Amino acid sequence: MNGAGFMLDAIKSLRSNRALLRKRTGAFNIKDHNGFKDKPISAYRKYSFKKATPTYMRKLRAKLSADRKARKIKMIASLIFSIVLVTSLILAL
């Protein structure tokens, strides 16, 4: 009974494709029967953001540059460690 699972999947996909074609409207009218319709504009949540002050922007820029430097130092340290480890393993053999 090889391939029975494949046939079951084919039957399921055929049934689901037929369910898309309601009332013989055709494949090009699937959007009419779609359950995920767009909401009206008034139903969406409206967000309002405060303007960033220059002092906040300076602090944020300094913090981001410090994070970038720390990340770069960690990456260089891990690269050097891995190079030392590989060369020591090669020379040990």
Secondary structure, DSSP 8 states (H G I E B T S, - for coil): -TTHHHHHHHHHHHHHHHHHSGGG--GGGGGGG-S-----GGGS---------HHHHHHHHHHHHHHHHHHHHHHHHHHHHHHHHHHHHHHH-
